[in-house]
Amino acid sequence: MVCPVCGEPLDLEGYEAGDLLDCEACGAVLRLLSDGSLEVVKPPEGEEEPLWGLEAYGEGEEVVLRFSDGTLEEEVRAPKVELLEALRRLEEGIGEEPPEEAEDEPNLEPDYLTVHVETDQGPLALRRILFPGAPDILEFTLPSGSLYEFPFRQVLKTLRPILL
């Protein structure tokens, strides 16, 4: 059996009809159906898990972003107006790296949109990863080189009230 989103082979040993599983390749949440096929499961609107690993608060004209992976905590300060503009561009599909056009059917490569924001410590890269049927992800690459990823819509929901 292969993932209906990305085509990666899946090991379904030990799973029964109705069980949920995650595709390790693309992150899609799948349900095994009684006929042996797989369906993509999307959480109901507004019932996404809380955003863990990213805290933010405003401090004057800046926003303070605090990233955590459970052991390491890092903080970056960025101008509110620049971060808001970067998120707007990503939401509209405008980035410094244009998405690749699908050359094969189905498109087996995710599309990336990237924007950079200057911070007090150097450039902060924001990369939106778009893959049909898979979670819409936003990666933050910090000036330190650390990488954190979150659901794109939840980042917008968390940051917009602080940035406006």
DRENPA-3360 file (N, C-alpha, C; in nm, 2 decimals, always signed):
BEGIN
1 = MVCPVCGE = +0.09/-0.12/+0.00/+0.00/+0.00/+0.00/+0.09/+0.12/+0.00 ~ +0.05/+0.23/-0.07/+0.12/+0.35/-0.08/+0.04/+0.47/-0.03 ~ +0.10/+0.57/+0.02/+0.03/+0.69/+0.07/-0.04/+0.76/-0.05 ~ -0.17/+0.79/-0.04/-0.24/+0.85/-0.15/-0.20/+0.99/-0.17 ~ -0.12/+1.05/-0.08/-0.08/+1.19/-0.10/+0.05/+1.20/-0.17 ~ +0.15/+1.12/-0.12/+0.29/+1.14/-0.18/+0.34/+1.01/-0.25 ~ +0.27/+0.90/-0.24/+0.31/+0.78/-0.31/+0.41/+0.69/-0.24 ~ +0.45/+0.73/-0.12/+0.55/+0.65/-0.05/+0.49/+0.52/+0.00;
9 = PLDLEGYE = +0.57/+0.41/+0.00/+0.52/+0.29/+0.05/+0.49/+0.29/+0.20 ~ +0.38/+0.23/+0.24/+0.35/+0.23/+0.38/+0.34/+0.08/+0.43 ~ +0.39/+0.06/+0.56/+0.38/-0.07/+0.62/+0.25/-0.07/+0.70 ~ +0.15/-0.15/+0.66/+0.02/-0.15/+0.73/+0.01/-0.27/+0.83 ~ +0.12/-0.34/+0.85/+0.11/-0.45/+0.94/+0.07/-0.41/+1.08 ~ -0.03/-0.48/+1.13/-0.07/-0.45/+1.27/-0.19/-0.35/+1.27 ~ -0.22/-0.29/+1.16/-0.33/-0.19/+1.15/-0.46/-0.26/+1.11 ~ -0.57/-0.21/+1.17/-0.70/-0.27/+1.14/-0.79/-0.15/+1.08;
17 = AGDLLDCE = -0.90/-0.19/+1.02/-0.99/-0.09/+0.96/-1.03/+0.01/+1.07 ~ -1.02/+0.14/+1.03/-1.06/+0.25/+1.12/-0.94/+0.31/+1.19 ~ -0.82/+0.24/+1.19/-0.70/+0.29/+1.26/-0.65/+0.41/+1.18 ~ -0.59/+0.50/+1.26/-0.52/+0.62/+1.20/-0.37/+0.59/+1.19 ~ -0.31/+0.64/+1.09/-0.16/+0.63/+1.08/-0.11/+0.75/+1.01 ~ +0.02/+0.79/+1.04/+0.08/+0.90/+0.98/+0.18/+0.85/+0.88 ~ +0.18/+0.92/+0.76/+0.28/+0.90/+0.66/+0.41/+0.96/+0.71 ~ +0.52/+0.89/+0.72/+0.64/+0.95/+0.77/+0.71/+1.04/+0.67;
25 = ACGAVLRL = +0.67/+1.01/+0.54/+0.74/+1.09/+0.43/+0.68/+1.23/+0.42 ~ +0.54/+1.24/+0.42/+0.48/+1.38/+0.40/+0.40/+1.43/+0.52 ~ +0.38/+1.34/+0.62/+0.31/+1.39/+0.74/+0.16/+1.38/+0.73 ~ +0.10/+1.33/+0.62/-0.04/+1.31/+0.61/-0.10/+1.22/+0.71 ~ -0.21/+1.25/+0.77/-0.28/+1.16/+0.86/-0.38/+1.08/+0.78 ~ -0.37/+0.95/+0.79/-0.45/+0.86/+0.70/-0.54/+0.76/+0.79 ~ -0.65/+0.72/+0.74/-0.73/+0.62/+0.80/-0.74/+0.50/+0.71 ~ -0.72/+0.38/+0.77/-0.74/+0.26/+0.69/-0.89/+0.22/+0.69;
33 = LSDGSLEV = -0.94/+0.21/+0.57/-1.08/+0.18/+0.55/-1.10/+0.03/+0.54 ~ -1.23/-0.02/+0.56/-1.26/-0.16/+0.56/-1.23/-0.23/+0.43 ~ -1.23/-0.15/+0.32/-1.20/-0.22/+0.19/-1.05/-0.22/+0.17 ~ -0.97/-0.18/+0.26/-0.82/-0.18/+0.25/-0.76/-0.06/+0.19 ~ -0.84/+0.04/+0.15/-0.79/+0.16/+0.10/-0.76/+0.26/+0.21 ~ -0.70/+0.37/+0.18/-0.66/+0.47/+0.27/-0.73/+0.60/+0.24 ~ -0.78/+0.68/+0.34/-0.83/+0.81/+0.32/-0.75/+0.91/+0.40 ~ -0.74/+1.03/+0.34/-0.67/+1.14/+0.41/-0.77/+1.20/+0.51;
41 = VKPPEGEE = -0.72/+1.22/+0.64/-0.80/+1.27/+0.75/-0.76/+1.41/+0.78 ~ -0.85/+1.50/+0.78/-0.83/+1.64/+0.81/-0.90/+1.67/+0.94 ~ -0.84/+1.74/+1.04/-0.91/+1.78/+1.16/-1.02/+1.88/+1.13 ~ -1.13/+1.87/+1.20/-1.24/+1.96/+1.18/-1.19/+2.11/+1.21 ~ -1.25/+2.20/+1.13/-1.20/+2.34/+1.15/-1.21/+2.39/+1.29 ~ -1.10/+2.45/+1.34/-1.10/+2.50/+1.48/-1.06/+2.39/+1.58 ~ -1.04/+2.27/+1.54/-1.00/+2.16/+1.63/-0.86/+2.11/+1.62 ~ -0.77/+2.20/+1.56/-0.64/+2.16/+1.55/-0.57/+2.16/+1.68;
49 = EPLWGLEA = -0.46/+2.08/+1.69/-0.39/+2.08/+1.82/-0.33/+2.22/+1.85 ~ -0.32/+2.25/+1.98/-0.26/+2.38/+2.01/-0.12/+2.39/+1.96 ~ -0.08/+2.51/+1.92/+0.05/+2.54/+1.87/+0.16/+2.52/+1.98 ~ +0.24/+2.42/+1.97/+0.34/+2.39/+2.07/+0.47/+2.42/+2.01 ~ +0.56/+2.49/+2.09/+0.70/+2.52/+2.04/+0.72/+2.66/+1.99 ~ +0.61/+2.74/+1.99/+0.63/+2.88/+1.94/+0.54/+2.97/+2.03 ~ +0.61/+3.06/+2.09/+0.54/+3.17/+2.17/+0.58/+3.30/+2.11 ~ +0.49/+3.40/+2.12/+0.52/+3.53/+2.06/+0.46/+3.64/+2.15;
57 = YGEGEEVV = +0.52/+3.75/+2.16/+0.46/+3.87/+2.22/+0.52/+3.99/+2.16 ~ +0.44/+4.10/+2.16/+0.49/+4.22/+2.11/+0.57/+4.30/+2.21 ~ +0.67/+4.37/+2.16/+0.75/+4.46/+2.24/+0.78/+4.59/+2.16 ~ +0.69/+4.69/+2.17/+0.71/+4.80/+2.09/+0.68/+4.77/+1.94 ~ +0.78/+4.81/+1.86/+0.77/+4.79/+1.71/+0.82/+4.65/+1.67 ~ +0.86/+4.57/+1.77/+0.91/+4.44/+1.75/+0.82/+4.33/+1.80 ~ +0.84/+4.21/+1.75/+0.78/+4.09/+1.80/+0.89/+4.00/+1.85 ~ +0.87/+3.94/+1.96/+0.97/+3.85/+2.02/+0.91/+3.71/+1.99;
65 = LRFSDGTL = +0.99/+3.63/+1.92/+0.95/+3.49/+1.89/+1.03/+3.40/+1.97 ~ +0.97/+3.31/+2.05/+1.04/+3.22/+2.14/+1.01/+3.07/+2.08 ~ +1.11/+3.01/+2.04/+1.10/+2.87/+1.98/+1.15/+2.77/+2.09 ~ +1.09/+2.66/+2.09/+1.13/+2.55/+2.18/+1.11/+2.42/+2.12 ~ +1.20/+2.33/+2.15/+1.19/+2.19/+2.11/+1.17/+2.09/+2.23 ~ +1.15/+2.15/+2.34/+1.14/+2.08/+2.47/+1.26/+2.07/+2.55 ~ +1.38/+2.09/+2.48/+1.51/+2.10/+2.56/+1.58/+2.23/+2.54 ~ +1.57/+2.28/+2.42/+1.64/+2.40/+2.38/+1.54/+2.51/+2.36;
73 = EEEVRAPK = +1.56/+2.63/+2.41/+1.48/+2.75/+2.39/+1.56/+2.86/+2.32 ~ +1.50/+2.91/+2.21/+1.57/+3.02/+2.14/+1.48/+3.14/+2.12 ~ +1.53/+3.26/+2.12/+1.45/+3.38/+2.11/+1.50/+3.46/+1.99 ~ +1.41/+3.52/+1.91/+1.45/+3.60/+1.80/+1.36/+3.72/+1.80 ~ +1.41/+3.84/+1.78/+1.33/+3.96/+1.77/+1.33/+4.01/+1.63 ~ +1.21/+4.04/+1.58/+1.20/+4.09/+1.44/+1.10/+4.21/+1.44 ~ +1.12/+4.30/+1.34/+1.02/+4.41/+1.32/+0.88/+4.35/+1.29 ~ +0.78/+4.40/+1.36/+0.64/+4.35/+1.34/+0.60/+4.37/+1.19;
81 = VELLEALR = +0.62/+4.48/+1.14/+0.58/+4.51/+1.00/+0.64/+4.42/+0.90 ~ +0.77/+4.39/+0.92/+0.84/+4.30/+0.82/+0.79/+4.16/+0.83 ~ +0.76/+4.11/+0.96/+0.71/+3.97/+0.97/+0.57/+3.96/+0.92 ~ +0.49/+4.06/+0.95/+0.35/+4.06/+0.89/+0.35/+4.06/+0.74 ~ +0.44/+4.14/+0.68/+0.45/+4.14/+0.53/+0.50/+4.00/+0.48 ~ +0.59/+3.94/+0.55/+0.64/+3.81/+0.51/+0.53/+3.70/+0.51 ~ +0.45/+3.71/+0.62/+0.34/+3.61/+0.63/+0.24/+3.64/+0.53 ~ +0.21/+3.76/+0.50/+0.11/+3.80/+0.39/+0.16/+3.74/+0.26;
89 = RLEEGIGE = +0.29/+3.76/+0.23/+0.34/+3.71/+0.10/+0.33/+3.56/+0.09 ~ +0.36/+3.49/+0.20/+0.35/+3.35/+0.20/+0.21/+3.30/+0.18 ~ +0.12/+3.37/+0.24/-0.02/+3.33/+0.23/-0.07/+3.35/+0.09 ~ -0.03/+3.46/+0.02/-0.07/+3.49/-0.11/+0.01/+3.41/-0.21 ~ +0.11/+3.33/-0.17/+0.19/+3.25/-0.26/+0.30/+3.32/-0.33 ~ +0.35/+3.43/-0.27/+0.45/+3.51/-0.33/+0.58/+3.49/-0.24 ~ +0.68/+3.43/-0.30/+0.80/+3.41/-0.22/+0.92/+3.44/-0.30 ~ +1.04/+3.43/-0.24/+1.17/+3.45/-0.31/+1.20/+3.33/-0.40;
97 = EPPEEAED = +1.15/+3.21/-0.36/+1.17/+3.09/-0.44/+1.03/+3.06/-0.50 ~ +1.01/+3.07/-0.63/+0.88/+3.04/-0.68/+0.85/+2.89/-0.67 ~ +0.73/+2.85/-0.65/+0.70/+2.71/-0.65/+0.73/+2.64/-0.78 ~ +0.78/+2.52/-0.78/+0.81/+2.44/-0.90/+0.68/+2.41/-0.97 ~ +0.68/+2.42/-1.10/+0.57/+2.37/-1.18/+0.57/+2.22/-1.19 ~ +0.45/+2.16/-1.18/+0.44/+2.02/-1.19/+0.48/+1.97/-1.32 ~ +0.59/+1.89/-1.33/+0.63/+1.84/-1.46/+0.59/+1.69/-1.47 ~ +0.56/+1.63/-1.36/+0.51/+1.49/-1.37/+0.37/+1.48/-1.31;
105 = EPNLEPDY = +0.30/+1.38/-1.34/+0.17/+1.36/-1.28/+0.17/+1.24/-1.20 ~ +0.13/+1.23/-1.08/+0.10/+1.35/-1.00/+0.24/+1.42/-0.96 ~ +0.23/+1.54/-0.91/+0.35/+1.61/-0.86/+0.40/+1.55/-0.74 ~ +0.51/+1.48/-0.74/+0.56/+1.41/-0.63/+0.66/+1.49/-0.54 ~ +0.68/+1.62/-0.58/+0.77/+1.70/-0.51/+0.69/+1.82/-0.44 ~ +0.72/+1.85/-0.32/+0.65/+1.96/-0.26/+0.69/+2.09/-0.32 ~ +0.61/+2.19/-0.31/+0.64/+2.32/-0.36/+0.68/+2.40/-0.23 ~ +0.78/+2.50/-0.25/+0.83/+2.58/-0.14/+0.81/+2.72/-0.18;
113 = LTVHVETD = +0.78/+2.80/-0.08/+0.78/+2.95/-0.09/+0.86/+3.00/+0.03 ~ +0.96/+3.08/+0.00/+1.05/+3.13/+0.10/+1.06/+3.28/+0.10 ~ +1.06/+3.33/+0.23/+1.08/+3.48/+0.24/+1.18/+3.49/+0.36 ~ +1.25/+3.60/+0.36/+1.35/+3.63/+0.47/+1.31/+3.76/+0.54 ~ +1.33/+3.76/+0.67/+1.31/+3.87/+0.76/+1.44/+3.90/+0.83 ~ +1.48/+4.03/+0.83/+1.60/+4.06/+0.91/+1.56/+4.08/+1.05 ~ +1.64/+4.01/+1.14/+1.62/+4.02/+1.28/+1.74/+4.08/+1.35 ~ +1.74/+4.09/+1.48/+1.85/+4.15/+1.55/+1.97/+4.06/+1.55;
121 = QGPLALRR = +1.95/+3.93/+1.51/+2.07/+3.83/+1.51/+2.11/+3.79/+1.37 ~ +2.04/+3.84/+1.27/+2.06/+3.80/+1.13/+1.93/+3.76/+1.06 ~ +1.94/+3.70/+0.94/+1.82/+3.67/+0.87/+1.75/+3.55/+0.93 ~ +1.61/+3.56/+0.93/+1.52/+3.46/+0.97/+1.45/+3.41/+0.84 ~ +1.46/+3.29/+0.80/+1.40/+3.23/+0.68/+1.27/+3.17/+0.72 ~ +1.16/+3.20/+0.65/+1.03/+3.14/+0.66/+1.01/+3.07/+0.53 ~ +0.98/+2.94/+0.54/+0.95/+2.86/+0.42/+0.82/+2.78/+0.44 ~ +0.73/+2.81/+0.35/+0.60/+2.74/+0.35/+0.61/+2.62/+0.25;
129 = ILFPGAPD = +0.57/+2.51/+0.30/+0.58/+2.38/+0.23/+0.44/+2.34/+0.19 ~ +0.42/+2.34/+0.06/+0.29/+2.30/+0.00/+0.30/+2.17/-0.07 ~ +0.22/+2.07/-0.03/+0.21/+1.94/-0.09/+0.07/+1.90/-0.09 ~ +0.00/+1.88/-0.20/-0.14/+1.85/-0.21/-0.18/+1.74/-0.11 ~ -0.27/+1.76/-0.03/-0.32/+1.66/+0.06/-0.25/+1.64/+0.19 ~ -0.13/+1.71/+0.20/-0.05/+1.70/+0.32/-0.07/+1.83/+0.40 ~ -0.03/+1.82/+0.53/-0.04/+1.95/+0.61/+0.03/+2.06/+0.55 ~ -0.02/+2.18/+0.56/+0.04/+2.31/+0.51/+0.14/+2.35/+0.62;
137 = ILEFTLPS = +0.27/+2.34/+0.60/+0.37/+2.36/+0.70/+0.45/+2.49/+0.68 ~ +0.48/+2.56/+0.79/+0.57/+2.67/+0.78/+0.70/+2.64/+0.86 ~ +0.81/+2.65/+0.80/+0.94/+2.62/+0.86/+1.00/+2.76/+0.89 ~ +1.06/+2.77/+1.01/+1.14/+2.88/+1.05/+1.28/+2.83/+1.06 ~ +1.37/+2.89/+0.99/+1.52/+2.87/+1.00/+1.57/+2.99/+1.07 ~ +1.62/+2.97/+1.19/+1.67/+3.09/+1.27/+1.81/+3.13/+1.23 ~ +1.85/+3.25/+1.27/+1.99/+3.29/+1.24/+2.09/+3.19/+1.29 ~ +2.06/+3.12/+1.40/+2.15/+3.02/+1.46/+2.16/+2.89/+1.37;
145 = GSLYEFPF = +2.07/+2.88/+1.28/+2.07/+2.76/+1.20/+1.97/+2.66/+1.24 ~ +1.90/+2.68/+1.36/+1.80/+2.59/+1.41/+1.68/+2.59/+1.32 ~ +1.61/+2.48/+1.30/+1.49/+2.47/+1.22/+1.37/+2.42/+1.30 ~ +1.26/+2.50/+1.29/+1.14/+2.46/+1.36/+1.03/+2.46/+1.26 ~ +0.93/+2.37/+1.27/+0.82/+2.37/+1.17/+0.69/+2.36/+1.25 ~ +0.59/+2.43/+1.19/+0.46/+2.44/+1.25/+0.35/+2.44/+1.14 ~ +0.23/+2.41/+1.18/+0.12/+2.42/+1.08/+0.10/+2.57/+1.04 ~ +0.10/+2.60/+0.91/+0.10/+2.74/+0.86/-0.02/+2.82/+0.92;
153 = RQVLKTLR = -0.14/+2.76/+0.91/-0.26/+2.84/+0.95/-0.26/+2.87/+1.10 ~ -0.20/+2.77/+1.18/-0.20/+2.80/+1.32/-0.10/+2.91/+1.36 ~ +0.01/+2.92/+1.28/+0.11/+3.03/+1.30/+0.04/+3.16/+1.27 ~ -0.03/+3.16/+1.16/-0.11/+3.29/+1.13/-0.20/+3.33/+1.24 ~ -0.28/+3.23/+1.29/-0.37/+3.25/+1.39/-0.31/+3.30/+1.52 ~ -0.19/+3.25/+1.55/-0.11/+3.29/+1.67/-0.05/+3.43/+1.66 ~ +0.01/+3.46/+1.54/+0.09/+3.58/+1.52/+0.01/+3.70/+1.48 ~ -0.10/+3.68/+1.40/-0.17/+3.80/+1.35/-0.21/+3.90/+1.46;
161 = PILL = -0.28/+3.85/+1.57/-0.32/+3.95/+1.67/-0.20/+4.03/+1.73 ~ -0.09/+3.97/+1.73/+0.03/+4.04/+1.79/+0.09/+4.14/+1.69 ~ +0.08/+4.10/+1.56/+0.14/+4.19/+1.46/+0.06/+4.30/+1.41 ~ -0.07/+4.29/+1.44/-0.16/+4.40/+1.39/-0.17/+4.51/+1.49;
% end
